[in-house]
Amino acid sequence: MTLTRRGFGGLSLGAAAWAAAPRGLRAAPGEEIVRAHGGSLVGALRYPPDFPHFGYVNPEAPKGGRARIATQSNFDSFNPFIVRGDTPTGIGLLFDTLMESSLDEGSTQYGLIAEWYEHPRNHGWVAFRIRDEARFQDGRPITPEDVVWTFNTLVDKGSPFYRFYYQNVVDVRDMGDNVVRFDFDQTGNRELPHIMGQLAVLPKHWWAERDFEAGGLERPLGSGAYRIGAFEVARFIEYERVEDYWAKDLPVKRGKDNFDRLRYEIFLDASAALDAFRGGLVDFRAEFSAQNWAERFNFSAVRDGRVIREEVEVKGPKRVQYLAMNLRRPKFQDRRTREALELAFDFEWSNRTIYFEQYARPYSFFQGTEDLTPSGPPDAAELALLEPWRGQIPDEVFGEPHRPPVSDGSGRDRRLLRRAAQLLEEAGWRPRGDGVLIDADGEPFEIEFLSAQDAQERVIGPYLRNLETLGVRARFRLVDAPQYIRRVSQDPEFDFDMIIWGVGNSDSPGNEQREFWSTESAGRMGSRNVGGVADPAVDALIDRIIFAEDRASLAAACRALDRVLTWNRYGIMQLYTPFERIAWWDMFGRPDPLPERSIGFPTVWWLDDARAAALGNRS
C-alpha cells in the first residue's frame, strides 16, 4: 500500500507528472491518498502487490470436465440486476467485478478488473484504474464508460436495492487514462470504497439495443470466466468455461474456474434433489438438513468410499437463522408479546430431537466475530452511544447482553410457558370462552407461519403447538416458491405473519446494516429487513457503524446495535451451523487445506480424471 500526497511529489504523481494528470483526478492540496492493489476493512493485506496466486488454490489445477450440482431455484430471466423475474443459480459466474474477494481473509479484496484503486484518508471518494487487458466475452475492452453506464443504469433501472445501497454516491466520472472515480456525499464511510469494488461491470454496447428492465432468456454478454450454455427452464442450466477468458492468468484467478462445464440440475422438491445425489445424478451436495445428514447419508456409496462426506469448520461470522415476525402488524408491536413468543420456542428440545445436536443457538446477530459480540455490561464506548436513547430503548440494554431462554428440554417447559402466559396477559391479550386469546377489539391472536419448504413443518410444528397451548391460533402454511417470494418481498402489504429468515454479517459490518434493519428498508419491497424493524435508535446506531473512524469505534457501535436488536426481541434466535456439511462423489481434487472462510466449491476444486475413472458404475 502506498501513501502519497498529490502535488508534493513522492511515490505517486510527482511535480512533472502533475500537469499531465487526468482532469479531476487531482486531490486537494496536501490530501493524503492511499493507492493499493487490494483493500481490507479488518487489517493488513495478506498478499503483497507481486503475489503470484492466492494461497488456497492449486495454480496447476487441470482444466476440464463437468460438475453437476442440484438447485431448487427455477428461472425465467437471465438479468439478476432487476426485480422482474427469477434468475438461475450460478448467474453471477458471468460477471466480473472491479475487485475480487479473498477466501482466506475477512472483508478483503484484490484488483480484478481494476489494476489498482485509491482513495483519500477521509474516504470521500474512490478511483479505480481499469486494466488495459480487461475484456468482455466478445473481445471488446472494458472501459470507464462501461463502469459509469453500469452504475447509472443500476441506480435508475435496477432493483430498488441499488438505489438504497449506493445512496451515498453522488457522482461517477470517467477521469481519463482508464480511471473511473466515484464521489461520495460524506467523508468517513470506510466501507464505501470497498463496496464500489464489488460492482459488476456490464457492457454498455451490448445493452444499447436492449431493454434493461425487460428480463427474458436471451443469453447476456458478460466478462467472467463462464457463459451460459445449454439450458431448459425447470430442468437445468449449464455454464461453459470461456477458453480465452481475459483474466485467467491474473494472480486473483490462477487456480480457479477449473471445470469446463458447471451444470445445475433443478429439483423443485428437496427430497428429490437428495435422491438424485444418492443415485449419482448429482456430483456434489452441501447438506442443510440435520435430519438428512444423520439419517440419509449412510447409503452404500458412502460405506464403500465412493462418496465422501465431511464436516468443515469455516472461520468468520456465522449466518444467524431466526424467526422473523412481521412487526408492521399491530399484534407484534408490544415487546412483551414478542418475549412471550420467544419463551415458547424450545431450542434445547428441537436441537436434541430434530437436529441431532448439530446446531448451536446464536445470541448475537454478529455471531462468530468476537469483538463485535456483546460481553458483560456496555463499556464506556457503548454507553456513549446508548445513553442518548435511554428511556426509548429497553432498560435491559444497559445491563448484561441478552441471552435466549434455556429450557428444560422437554418441549413444553412449564416454567417458561407460565411466564409467556403472564406476559401475554400484561400485553392486553385475554382468553375468550374457547381459550383463544383476543385483543381489546375482540380479534383473535392468530399466527400463520409461512414457508416454501415442507421440511420446515417438522421444525416449526412443535413451536406452534406451544403457541396453541398459550391460546394463540397458530398454523403452518406451505406455498410454492414464487408465491412465497411474492408475499414476503414483492407485496406492498408484506403478506405474512412469521417466517424463518437469516442474516449473514461480514467481519466489518457497514452499509448493509441499513438493508437489514433501517426504517427506510422496512417499507421497501425486496429489502432484507423482512421483519420491518423501524426504530430511530437502530437507525442512529447504524450510522455510527457506517461512519466509524476505526475498528474500535466500529466494534462498539456493533455491540450497541446488537444489544438494542436483541433486547427488543425483533427476532427469535433459532440456530446457526458451527460447521458446513458437504458430500461428493470421489471424482474431484481440491486444495488442502481449503480456504479458511469457504468450502471453495466449485471455484477452486477440479476434476480428477483418475478418481473419476475409478468410480465406475454409480448406481
GULO-421522 format. One record per residue: x, y, z of N, C-alpha, C in turn. Coordinates in steps of 0.1 Angstrom, whole numbers, plus 2048, in hexadecimal, padded with zeros to 3 digits. Layout:
BEGIN
XYZXYZXYZ
...
# end
This chain:
BEGIN
8097F480080080080080980C800
8068167F880E8227F780682E7FB
80C83680480684380880D84E800
8058567FA80A8617F280486E7F6
80B8797F38058867F580688D7E7
7FA88D7E07FB8937D27FF8A17D3
8088A57C980D8B27C98198B47D1
81D8AA7D98298AB7E18338A17DD
83289C7D183C8927CC8398857D2
84487D7D68438717DD8418657D3
83985B7D883884F7D082D84E7C6
8258597C681A8597BC81D8637B1
81486D7AF8178767A58208817A9
82C8817A483688B7A78338987A0
83C8A27A38398AF79D8388AF78E
8418A77888408A77798348A0774
82F89677B82388F77781689677A
81789F78380B8A67888038AD77C
80A8B37748038BB7697FD8B175F
8028A575F7FD89B7557F289275B
7EF8947687E588C76F7D788E768
7CF8837677C28857617BA88F768
7B28977617AA8A17677A189C772
7A18A277D79889F78879E894792
7AA88E78E7B08847967B888A7A1
7BB8977A07C389D7AA7BC89E7B7
7C389B7C27BD89C7CF7BF8AA7D4
7B98AD7DF7BA8BA7E57C98BC7EA
7CE8C87EA7DC8CA7EE7DE8C47FC
7E98BC7FD7EC8B68097E48AA80D
7DB8A68057D289B8087DA88E807
7D98858117E18798117D886E80A
7DF8688007D885E7F87DD8507FA
7D58467FB7D98387FC7D68327EF
7E182C7E97E08257DC7E58177DF
7DD80C7DB7E17FF7DE7DC7F57D4
7E17E97D47DD7DE7CB7D17D77D2
7CE7D97DE7C37D37E57BF7DB7F1
7B47D77F87B07DF8047A97D580E
7AB7D881A7A57D182579F7DA82F
7947D683478D7DE83F7907D984D
7987CF84E79B7C985B7AA7C885E
7B37CC8567C17CB8597CA7CB84D
7D67C784F7E07C88447DD7BD83A
7E07C082D7DF7B68227E87AA824
7E379E8227EC7928237F5791817
7F079680B7F87947FF7FE7A17FA
80B7A17F68127AD7F280E7B07E3
8127BC7DE80F7C07D08137B67C6
81E7AE7C88237A57BE81F7977C1
8157947C88127867CC80E77F7BF
8127727BE81076A7B18027647B1
7FC7617BD7EF75B7BD7EB75A7CC
7DE7587CE7D97567DC7DF7497E2
7E17497EF7E773E7F57DE7327F6
7D17337F47C77287F57C47227E8
7CB7247DD7C871E7D07D47157CC
7D170C7C37DC7057BC7DE70B7AF
7E97137AD7EB71B7A17EC712795
7EF7057977F16FB78C7E56F278A
7DA6F67907CE6EE78F7CA6EB781
7C76DF77D7C36DD76F7B56E276C
7B46E675F7A76EB75B7A06E0753
7926E075578B6D674D7806D0756
7776C874F76D6C07567616C8759
7586C276074B6C77647486C4772
7426CE77973C6CC78672D6CF786
7266C678C7176C778D7136CA79B
70B6D479D7066D87AA6F76DA7A9
6F06D67B46E26D87B56DE6E57BA
6D36EB7B56CD6F77BA6BE6F67BA
6B86FD7C36A96FE7C36A470B7BD
6AD7127B66A971F7B16A671E7A2
69A72079E69772179069972F78B
69873177E69B73E77869374176C
69174F76A68A75375E691760759
69D76375E6A476F75A6B276D75C
6BB7747546C97747556CE78175A
6C678A75F6CA7977646C9798773
6D479677A6D37957896D37A378F
6D37AE7876D47BB78C6C77C378D
6BC7BC78A6AF7C278A6A67BA793
69A7C07976917B979F6897AE797
6867B178B67E7A978368479B780
67D79078268278377F68A77D789
68C7707876957677906A1763788
6AD76578D6B97617866BF75478B
6C774D7826CC7407866D7741790
6D97367986E47347A06F1735797
6FB73C79C70873D79570974878B
6FE75178A6FF75B77F70A765782
70F76678E71A76F79172776B78A
72875F78673475B77F737763772
72D76976D72F77076073577E762
73578376E739791770744793779
74F79977375B79D77C7587AA783
75F7AC78E75D7B879676A7C0796
76A7CC79A7767D479B7817CE7A3
77D7C87AF7867C17B87817B37BA
78A7AA7BF78779C7C278979A7D0
77F7947D77807917E578A7857E8
7917867F379A77B7F8792772800
7947657FF78D75B806795757813
7A075D8167A775A8227AA76682A
7A37718277A477D82F796783830
79378983C78678F83D78579D837
77A7A08307777AD82A7847B3823
7897AB81A7967AE8137947AB804
7997B47FC7987B17ED7A47B77E6
7A77B17DA7B27B57D27AD7B87C4
7B57BF7BD7B17C47AF7AE7B97A6
7A37BA79F79F7B179479E7B9787
7937BF7847927C877979B7D477C
79C7D87887A47E478C7B27DF78F
7BC7E77897CA7E478C7CE7E979A
7C87F479D7CA7FA7AB7BE8037AE
7BD8067BB7B38107BF7BA81A7C8
7B48257CA7B982F7D37AE8387D9
7B183D7E57A78467EB7AE84F7F5
7A885A7F97AF8628037AD85C811
7B486081B7B385B8287A585D82E
79E86782979186A82F786862828
78985A81E780851816775859810
77886580B76E86E80476C86A7F6
7758627F077385D7E277C8517E0
77A8497D578283E7D278483E7C3
79083B7BE79283A7B079982C7AD
7958277A179A81A79D7A181B78F
7AC81578D7B281577F7AE808779
7A780876E7A37FC7677AF7F675F
7B17E97617BD7E375A7BB7E474B
7C77E77457C67E87367C27DB72F
7C47D07357C17C372F7B37BE732
7AB7C573B79E7C173F7957C1733
78E7B67317857B47257787AE729
76E7B17217617AA72176379D719
75979471975B78771375A788703
7567946FE7577966F076479C6EB
76D79E6F477A7A46F177B7B36F3
7707BA6F57707C86F67767CC704
77E7D77047847DA71177A7E071B
77C7DD7287747E373377A7F1735
7727FB736776808737770810742
77581B74676E82375076082774C
75E82873F75182C73A74782173E
74B81473D743809741740809750
74980D75874780E76673D81976A
73F82476373583076572782B761
72682575671982175171381775A
71B80D75E716803767710809774
71881177A71381778770681F785
70682877B6FA8307796EE827775
6F081D76E6E581476A6E080C776
6E980777E6E480078A6DC809793
6E08167956D981F79D6CC823797
6CC82578A6C082A7836B681F780
6BB81477C6B28097776B37FC77E
6BC7FA7876BE7EE78D6B57EC799
6B77E17A06B07DF7AD6B17EA7B6
6A67ED7BE6A77F97C76B27F77D1
6B77EB7D36C37E97DC6CE7F27D8
6D17F47CB6DD7FB7C76DB80A7CA
6D08107C86CE81E7CC6D08207DB
6CC8167E36CE8177F16DC8157F5
6E280A7EF6F08077F36FA8117EF
6F88187E37018227DE6FD8307E1
6F48327EB6EE83F7ED6F884A7F1
7048467F670E8507F97188537EE
71684D7E271E8507D671785B7CF
71D8667CD7178727C771C8747B8
72786D7B572C86F7A77358647A3
73586079773F85779174485D784
75185D78275786477776285C770
76385D76376F85975C77986375D
78586076378F86A76679A86A75B
7998617517A38607477AE85674C
7B78527437C28487477BC83B74D
7B08387487A982B74D7A682B75C
7A48377617A183976F79283D771
78B83777A77D83B77D77D83F78C
77584978F77484E79D76684F7A2
76484B7AE75784C7B57598577C0
7508617C075086B7CB7458687D4
74786A7E173E8687EC7398757F2
72D8747F87278807FD72C88380B
73387A81173987C81F74687681F
74E87A82875B87482B75986B837
76386283976385A84575D84C844
75784983875183C83675C832830
76282B83976D82283676981782C
75D81382C75880882475580C816
75281881374D81C8057588187FB
76481B7FC76E8177F276E8087F0
76C8017FB76B7F27FA75F7EE7F2
7547F47F57477F07EF7487F37DF
74E7FE7DC74F8017CD7587F77C6
7617F17CD76A7E77C77627DA7C4
7567D87CA74E7CD7C77457CE7BB
7467DA7B573D7DD7A97407D379E
7367CC7997377C578D7367CE781
73F7CD77773F7D776C7387D0760
72E7D775B7267D274F72A7D9743
7277D373772B7D972A7217E3725
7257EF72571B7F97207187F7711
7217F370971E7F16FB7147E66F8
7157DB70170B7D06FF6FD7D4702
6FC7DC70D6EF7DF7126E97EB70A
6F07F17016EC7FD6FA6DF7FB6F3
6DD7EF6ED6D17EC6E56C77E36ED
6C97E26FA6C07D97026BA7E070D
6AF7DB7126A87E171D6AD7DB72A
6B47E37326BA7DD73E6B07D8748
6A47DE74869A7DA7526917CF74D
6937C974268A7BF73C68C7B1741
6977AD74669A7A074969B79773D
69678B73E6977827326A3778732
6A37707286AD7657286B776671D
6BA7727186C577470F6D2773717
6DB76B7126E876971A6EF77771A
6F277C7266F9789727708788725
70D79372071C79471E72279872C
72C79073073379373C74179573A
74979574575779674575E78B74D
75678275375B77875C76176C756
76476275E76B75675976174C753
75474F75474A74674F73F74D747
73A74673D72E74B736723741737
71774573470C73C73470C732728
70B72572A70B71C71F6FD71771E
6FB70A71E6EE70471C6E5706728
6D87077266CF7097326C170572E
6B97017386AB6FE7366A4702742
69B70B74169471074D68E705755
68F7057626896FB76B6916EE76B
69C6ED7636A36E17626B26E3766
6B96EC75F6C76ED7616CD6FA75B
6D96FE75F6E07087586EF704758
6F670674D70570474D70C71174B
71771275172071D74F72D717749
73271D73E73E71873774972273A
75571B73C76172373F76572A732
76973773376E73F72877D73C726
78073671B78E73171979873D719
79474871379D75371279A75E71C
79575A72879176373279D76D735
79A7797357A57837357AD783742
7A777F74D7AD78075A7B3773760
7B37697577B775B75C7C575B762
7CE76375E7DC7637637DF76E76E
7D57757727D777F77C7D977878A
7E077E7937E27777A07D57747A7
7CB77D7A67BE77A7AD7B676F7A6
7BA76A79A7B27607937BA753791
7C77537937CE7467917C973B79A
7C87307957C372479D7B472479F
7AD72D79979E72E79B79772A78D
78A72878E78272678278771B77A
78870F78078F70477A7866FA772
7796FA7747706F176D76C6F7760
76C6EF7557676F47487596F7748
7516EF7507436F175173E6F075F
7356F976372E6F877071F6F776D
7196EC77170B6E976E7036E977B
6F96F177B6F06F27866E36EB782
6E06E07896D46D87876C96DD790
6BE6E078A6B36E67926A96DC797
6A76DC7A569E6D37AB6956DC7B4
6886DC7B167F6E57B967C6DE7C7
6806D17C867E6CA7D568B6C77DB
68D6CB7E869A6C97EF69E6BA7F0
6946B27F26976A47F469B69D7E7
6956A27DC69A69D7CE6A86A17CB
6AC6AD7D06BA6B27CD6C46A97D5
6C06A57E16C969C7E86C968E7E2
6BE6897DE6BE67C7D76C667C7CA
6C66887C36CF6897B76DD6887BB
6E168E7C66EF68D7CA6F267E7CE
6EA6787D66EC66A7DA6ED6617CE
6E56647C36E565C7B86F065F7AD
6F96697B070466C7A870167579C
6F567B79D6F16857926F6693795
6FB6957A27016A27A670E69E7AD
7186A67AB7256A37AF7296A87BD
7246B47C17286BA7CD71B6C07D4
71B6BF7E17106C47E97146CA7F6
70F6D67F87106DD8057036DA80C
7036D38186F76CF81F6F46D982A
6E76DE8296E36E78336D96E183D
6D66D583B6CC6CE8446D46C584E
6D26C885B6D96BF8656D36B1864
6C66B08626C06A38616C569B856
6C66A184A6CC69A83E6DA695841
6E269E8476F069B84A6F168F853
6E868E85D6E96848676E3676861
6D96778596D166B8556D3667847
6D767083E6D666C8306E466C829
6EE66D8316FC66D82B70466182F
6FC65683170364983470063F829
6FE64381D6FB63A81270863380D
70762A80471262180171E6287FC
71C6327F47276397EE7306417F8
72964580373064B80F738640816
73263481873862A81F744624818
74462480A74F61E8037596287FE
75763580276163F80075F6477F2
7556437EA75464A7DE74E6587E0
74765A7EB7426677EF74966B7FC
74E6777FC75567C80874C68780E
74B68681B74369082374D69682D
74B6A382F7546AA83874D6B683F
7516B884B74C6C48527586CE853
7576D984D7626E384B75F6EF854
7686F285C7676FF86476C70A85C
76471585B76772185476872C85D
77373485C77573F86576D74B862
76B75486B76476086875676186D
74F76B86A74176D86E73876286A
72F75F87272575486F71875A86A
71275286170475685D6FA753868
6F475D86D6EA75B8786DC759873
6D674E8766C874B8726BF74F87E
6B475687B6AB75A88569D75A880
69375A88A68575B88668276A885
67E76E87967B77C87766C77F878
66878888165A78C882658799879
64D79A8736497A586B6457B1875
64F7B987964D7C38826447CF87E
6417CF8716377D886B6297D6870
6277CA8756197C68796187C9888
60D7CF88C60B7D389A60D7C88A4
60A7BC8A160A7B18AB6197AE8B0
6237B38A86307B08AC6387BC8B1
6307C78B36377D48B763A7D68C6
6347CE8CE6377CE8DC6437C58E0
64D7CB8E66597C38E96567B78F2
64C7B88FB6487AD9036427A18FB
63B7A48F163679A8E86427938E1
64B79A8DD6577948D665F78C8E0
6607908EC6677888F666077B8F9
65377C8F964B76F8FB64D7668F0
64D76B8E464F7628D865D75C8D9
6677638DE67475E8DF6757538E9
66E7548F466E74A8FF66773D8FB
65F73E8F16587328EC6607298E3
66B72E8DE6747278D567E71F8DE
67E7128DD6877098E56927048DC
69D70C8DC6A87088D46AF6FB8D9
6B06F98E66B76ED8EB6B06E18E7
6A26E08E769B6D58E369D6D38D4
69C6DD8CC69D6DC8BE6AB6D88BA
6B56DD8C06C36D98BC6C56CA8BF
6C06C58CA6C26B78CD6B96AE8C5
6AD6B28C36A36A98BD6A26A98AE
6A46B58A96A26B889A6AF6BA894
6B96C189A6C56C58946D16BC897
6CF6B189F6DA6A88A26E66AF8A8
6E46B98B06EE6C18B76F96C78AD
6F46CA8A16FE6CF8976FE6DE896
6F66E589E6F56F489D6F96FA8AB
6FC7078AA6FD70F8B66F371A8B6
6F07208C16E772B8C16EE7388C2
6EB7418B86F274E8B96ED7578C4
6F57608C86F076A8D26F37788CD
6F97798C16FD7868BB6FB7858AC
6F77908A66F6791897704792891
70E79489971C79489572478889A
71D77C89B7227708A072F76C898
73976989F74676489875076F896
74D77C89B75678789A75878C8A9
7637888AF76478A8BD7637988C2
7697A18BB7697AF8C075C7B68BC
7547B18B47477B78B173B7B28B9
73E7A78C17347A18C97347A68D7
7297AA8DD7297B08EA72D7A58F5
7347AA8FF7397A290A7397AA916
7317A79207307AF92C7287BB929
7277C49347207D19327277DA927
7207E49227267EC9187327F391E
73D7F49157487FC91A74680B917
75081391A74F82191974B82590B
75281F90174F8238F374181F8EF
73C8148F372E8108F072481A8F8
72781D90471E82590C71D833905
7288389007278458F971D8458EE
71C83A8E77128388DC7048368E1
70382F8EC6F682A8F16EF8348FA
6F683C9026F084590B6E684F905
6E98558FA6DF85E8F46D18588F1
6D184A8F16C48448EF6BE83D8FB
6C48409076BE83B9136AF840914
6A783691869883991869183690B
6998359006938318F36978238EF
6A081D8F66A48108F46A2808901
6A27FB9006A07F390D6AA7F6917
6A67F69246B07F992E6BA7EE92F
6B67E292B6C07D692B6CC7D8923
6CB7E19196D67E49106E27E9918
6E07EF9236EB7F592B6F17EB935
6EC7DE9346F27D493D6F97C9935
6F77BD9396FD7B19326F77AF924
6FF7A991B6F97A790E6EE79D90F
6E579F9056D97969046DE787901
6D877E9086DA7709056CD769903
6CB7618F96BE75A8F76BB751903
6AF74F9066AB7469126B073890F
6B473191A6B87239196AD71B920
6A871191969D70991E6A26FD925
6996F592A69C6E893069E6DD926
69B6E091969D6D790E6916CD90D
6866D091467A6C79136726CA907
6746D690066B6DA8F665F6E28FA
65C6E19076516E890D6556ED91B
65F6F591C6646FA929659702930
6536FD93A64870494164C711947
65871294C65D71E95265D729947
66372793C66473193165673492C
64D72A92A64072C92563773492E
63973293C63273A945636749944
64374B94364875994164275F934
64275792A63D75C91D62E76091E
62675892561875B92761676892F
61F76993961E776941621782939
62B78193062F78C92762479091E
61D78591861278890F60778F916
60478B9225FA79292A5FE7A192C
60A7A393060F7B193260E7B9925
60F7B291960F7B990D6017BC908
5F77B79105E97BA90C5E17AF906
5E77A39055E07988FF5D879190A
5CB78D9065C27879105BC77A909
5BB76F9115B476390B5A576590A
5A07618FF5917608FE58D752902
58074F90157A743906582736901
5867368F558D72A8EF59C72A8F2
5A17338FA5AF7348FD5B773C8F3
5B27408E85BA7478DE5BB7568E3
5C875B8E35CA7688E75C47738DD
5BF77D8E35BA7888DB5BF7958E0
5C079F8D75C47AD8DB5B97B58E0
5BB7C28E25B17CB8E85A57CC8DE
5A77CA8D259C7CB8C85957BE8C5
5997B48CD5937A78CB59979E8C0
5A47A38B95AA79C8AE5B37918B4
5B27848AF5BA7798B45C877B8B0
5D17768B95DF7768B65E276A8AD
5E576D8A05E87638965F6765890
5FD75A88E60A75B88860A75087D
60D75587160F74B86661E74B863
62474086463273E86163473A853
63A74384B63B74183C64873B838
64773182F65372A82A65272581C
65D72481565D71D808664710809
66770B81566E6FE8176666F5820
6626EA81B65A6E18236616DC82F
66F6DB82E6776D683A6766DF846
6736EB8446726F584F6666F2858
65C6EB8536506E885B6546DF867
65D6D68656626CD8706696D587B
6706E08766776E888066E6F2887
6656F888065C7028866506FC88D
64C6F08896406EA88F6406EA89F
64B6E68A564B6E68B464A6F48BA
6506FE8B364F70B8B86407108B7
63A70D8AC62C7118AA62370B8B4
6266FE8B861E6F88C361F6FF8D0
62B7048D362D70B8DF6257188DF
62571F8D361D72B8D160E7288D3
60971C8CE5FB7188D05F87178DF
6027118E76007108F55FE71D8FC
6057278F66037358FC5F773C8F8
5EF7368EE5E373C8E95E47438DC
5F07418D65F27478C85ED73E8BE
5E57428B55E173A8AA5EC73A89F
5F472F89F60072F8975FF72488C
60372688060371C87660F71E86C
61371386661E71385C61871484E
61D71D84661771E83862371C82E
62171182662B70E81C62671380F
62F71B80862C7217FB63871E7F1
63671F7E464171D7DB64A7297DC
6567277D66617317D865D73F7D2
65773F7C665374C7C06497547C9
63F74C7CE6357537D763C7587E4
6457507E964C7547F56547617F3
65B7627E866276E7E465977A7E3
64E7787DC6457837DA63F7887E8
63C77F7F06367837FD64078A806
64C78580665678A80F65D79780A
6607977FD6697A27F96637AA7ED
6587A67E76537AD7DC6447B37DE
63F7B17EA6327B57ED6337C27F6
62E7CD7F162F7D97F96287D8807
6207CE80961A7CC8166227C281F
62C7BC8196357B382062C7A8827
62679F81F61B79782362078A82A
62578B83662978083E62978484D
62877A85562A77C864638779869
63C76C86664976886B65075F860
65D76085F66575885667275485D
67974A85868774885B68F751852
6987588586A07628506AF761855
6B876784D6C67668516CD77384E
6D77768556E07818536EE77D854
6F678184A70477E84A70C78A84A
71478C85471C79885572B795851
7327A084E74079F84B7497A2857
7567A185575F7A486075F7B3863
75B7BB85975A7C985A74D7CF856
7437CE85E7357D285A7357E1856
72C7E584E72B7F284971D7F5843
71E7FA8367127FF8307067F482F
70A7E782F6FF7DD82E6F67DD83A
6FB7E38456F27E48516E67EC84E
6E77F68466DB7FD8426D17F483B
6D67EB8336CE7E282B6C77D8835
6CE7D48406C97CA8496BF7D0853
6C17DD8586BA7E18646B47EF863
6B77F78596B380585A6A4808857
6A081385C69281785A68F81884B
69881E84369581F83569381282E
69B80883269A7FB82B68E7F3830
6887F783B67D7F08416717F1837
66F7FC8306647FE8276677FB819
6737F68166777F48086767E6804
66E7E37FA66D7D57F567B7D07F0
67E7C37F468A7BD7EF6967C07F9
6947C780369F7C980C6A17BD815
6AD7BD81C6B07B28256AA7B5833
6A47C083569D7C384268F7BE841
68E7B18406807AB83E6787AD84A
67D7AD8566757AF8626707BD864
6757C685D6707D485D6757DC86A
6817D986E6877E18796877F0875
6817F887D68180787B68380E888
68F81188B69381589969D820898
69A82D89C6A483789B6B18358A2
6B182E8AD6BE82A8B36C68218AA
6BF8178A46C680E89B6CC81688F
6C48208896C982887E6D682F882
6D583588E6E183D8926ED835894
6EC82989A6F782089C6FC81B88F
6F48188856F981487870281F872
6FE82B87470683686E714836876
71483388372083388A729828885
72381D88172B81287B73181686E
72981C86572D81F85873882A858
73783386174183E86174B83D86D
74D83087175782E87C765831876
76D83887E77A83D87A78583287B
78382888478D81D88578581188A
78D80688B7877F988F7817F989D
7878008A67828018B47748078B4
7738128AC7668198AC75B8118A5
76080A89A7568018937517F689C
75B7F08A37577E58AC74D7E98B7
7507F58BD7477FA8C77397FD8C2
7388028B672B8058B07247F88AD
72B7EE8A87247E18A571F7DB8B2
7277DB8BC7227D58C97167DD8CE
7167EA8CD70B7F28D16FE7EF8C9
7007EE8BC6F57EA8B36EF7DD8B7
6F87D38B96F47C68BC6EC7C58C9
6F07CD8D36E87CD8E06DA7D38DD
6D97DD8D56CB7E38D36C37D98CB
6C87D28C16C17C98B96BC7BD8C1
6C57B78C96C27AB8D06B97AE8DC
6BB7B98E46B27BB8EF6A57C08EB
6A37C58DF6967C88DA68F7BC8D4
6977B18D36927A48CE68B7A68C0
6937AD8B768E7AF8AA68E7A28A2
6947988A769478B8A06977818AB
6927758A969476A8B36A07618AE
6AB7628B56B775A8B16B474C8B0
6B77468A46B47388A26C172F8A2
6CA7318996D57298986E072E88F
6EC7288906F672A8866FE71D885
70571B87A70C70F87871B71187B
72070988572F70B88873870687D
7336FE87473B6F98697326F785D
7396F58517326F38447326E4842
7276DF83D7266D083A7276CF82B
7316C88267326C68177346B7814
7306B38097326A58047346A67F5
73C69D7F073F69D7E274368F7DD
74068C7D17456807CB7546827C8
75C6777CB76A6797CC77067A7BE
76E6857B87736887AA77A6957A9
77C69C7B57826A97B478F6AA7BC
7976B47B77A26B87BF79F6C67C5
7A66C97D07A36D67D77B06DA7DE
7B16E77E17BD6EB7E97BC6E57F7
7C86E37FD7C96DF80A7D36E8812
7CF6F081B7C16F18207B86F9817
7AB6F881A7A27018137A370F818
79E71981179E727816798728824
79D73182C79973283A78A73683B
78573D83177874383376E73E829
77173382276872E81876B71F815
76171781176570A80C76A70B7FE
7687167F776F7187EA76A7117DE
75E70A7E07597027D474F70B7CD
74F70B7C07587047B776570C7B3
7667187B97707227B477E71C7B4
7837157BE7917117BF7937027BE
7886FB7BC7896EC7BA78B6E97AC
78E6DC7A97906D979B78D6CA799
78B6C678C7886B87897956B0789
7966A57917A169C79179D690788
7A468F77D7A06857737A2677778
7AC67577F7AF6677847A466378F
7A166C7977966697A178966779A
78666F79077966E789779660782
78465C77C78464F77578264377F
78864578B78763A79577963979B
77164379976464279F75B637799
75C63578C75562B78574662E786
73E62478772F62578872B62C795
72363679471F63D7A07116387A5
70B63079F6FD62C7A36FE6237B0
# end
